[in-house]
Amino acid sequence: MKNFNKCVFLDRDGVLNEDLGYISSIKKFKILPYTGKAIKFLNDRGYLVILITNQAGVGRGLITLKQLTSIHLYLKRIIKKNMATINDIYFCPFHPTHGIGKYKKNTQDRKPGSGMIKKAIKKWNIDIKNSFMIGDRKKDLLCSKGAGVKFYYKSKKKNLYQQVKELVKRK
């Protein structure tokens, strides 16, 4: 019998960091307060933490894959200062109309499609009944719903730590 993992899927922009549009450098990447503490809280309670993020800036030619990788490594490094871990990051660089070259593509990985979550569920052996997603837009809700994962909008009144603490207590 397989052991299944519980997981919290997190959108990136607007949930972990300020949503400032297409961010192409670490200097412009502003992590929201208590993000590391929230992820540490989830890690300590046995949740995998997986990022699910559209990054069409790559497909539009506004940011390179190298820049995006650099931003994600920076995010992981900052989170690690809180003794916290992001277990995996899934991103979709494609856009169906504004993508350039190979990035002009319609794919289920792009939210509101649920391809990224479905890939994570398979790879990480995730128990969707004991998992949830936090996002800030309707496309996050639809992505989550398409994968059968419970969804919560990022609270505008609470920081991420306060919100995940409340959500985990309900479980």
Steps between C-alpha positions, in 0.01 A plus 500: 500500500635840399538785742346820372635847572297802599591817319435872485519640150581869489471751220804729492419858402258658745534212749873466576619827350357834396337477159691765308435368150779332306792480741834438332747566782551418866508874576134527401396176672343600834414205723198569720549507879453169686533292182793300639325455835186373322696245297694386809167452681375280215829303482486437876150353464604259227373688196690509175512855363482531123489817293263510202559810288436633151809678370396622157767772523740230381282421201453867421877558502484733803707273725743218423483151648834579667351809669194303614721223640706763681185651657378156612841412649494834684150426633612155622812651662297764688242240608783274622606775745176414682601131495221450244489308173315539174496141378443572133418777255284453193479788254342544160692726260247466217231739380243406232498839323792712625766230518794528261618203294487172692332685789187579298305199610170412659564252779320354801803599708405866472253598771199483499600156369595253770792326327769624740308381807422165338871447422591585860233262636646216295867578572457559874227241567267766641182433695268762350240454775749628761653768282403850393606796290526871577484747213386853433311473171211315343742313270661352816158388623419337164842330488451358848142394431606322179739285702248430777697700758331725756567871439527813713551855384799677656360704787517877460462546876756246621857419412575157355620363835176597677296355217675161476496466880120537496454269201714221647313520833175428312641177357 
